[in-house]
Amino acid sequence: MKTVFPTKSEITRSWFILDASTAPLGRLASEAARILMGKTKPIFTPFLDTGDHVIVINADKAVLTGNKENQKVYHSHSGYPGGLRTDEVARVRAVRPVRLVENAIRGMLPKTKLGKQMYRKLKVYAGDKHPHAAQKPTAMALKNALK
C-alpha cells in the first residue's frame, strides 16, 4: 500500500474568523494554531503546510483568566549584559494589544521554517473590522466560550 501525500494543487486554503473576546486567550490560541497547521483537515501532513488562513478580531478585548492581567510578564533579551527587558500584560495591552494574541499563537506553532510559513497566514486586528471580506471568511465558534 502506498502512502499518498497531498500536492500543492490538492491543498485548498479556506479563511476563518475567530473572535478573541469570546474565549480565554489560551483556548483561542490553541484553536488558531490547529487551523494554521492544518490539523483540522484529513490531509494533514506534519512536514507540509496544509493549513488555512485565520483572522482574529477584537484582539484588544482578549480575555485572560485568573490573575494573569496583573502577574503575567513578557521577557525579551537583547543579548548584551543587562539587556533583559520585561513588559507587563497591562502595558502590552495599552501599547499594542495585537501583540498579546500574536505571541500566544506564535508560541503554539512549530519553531522551524515551516512554523514561520504557517504564522504568515495569521491576521490579527484590534477591532472588529478587517479588510479580508473578499476572501469570504467563515466565522468559527470556539468550544468552551465565555458566557
KAVEN-V816215 format. One record per helix or strand of 2 or more residues. SS is the DSSP state (~ for helix, > for strand). FROM is the first residue (numbers start at 1). TO is the last residue. Records with the same first field share a line. If there is no record, write none. Layout:
SS->FROM-TO + FROM-TO
//
This chain:
>->15-19 + 53-57 + 73-77 + 84-88 + 122-124 + 138-139
~->25-37 + 59-61 + 68-71 + 89-95 + 98-106 + 113-119 + 133-135
//
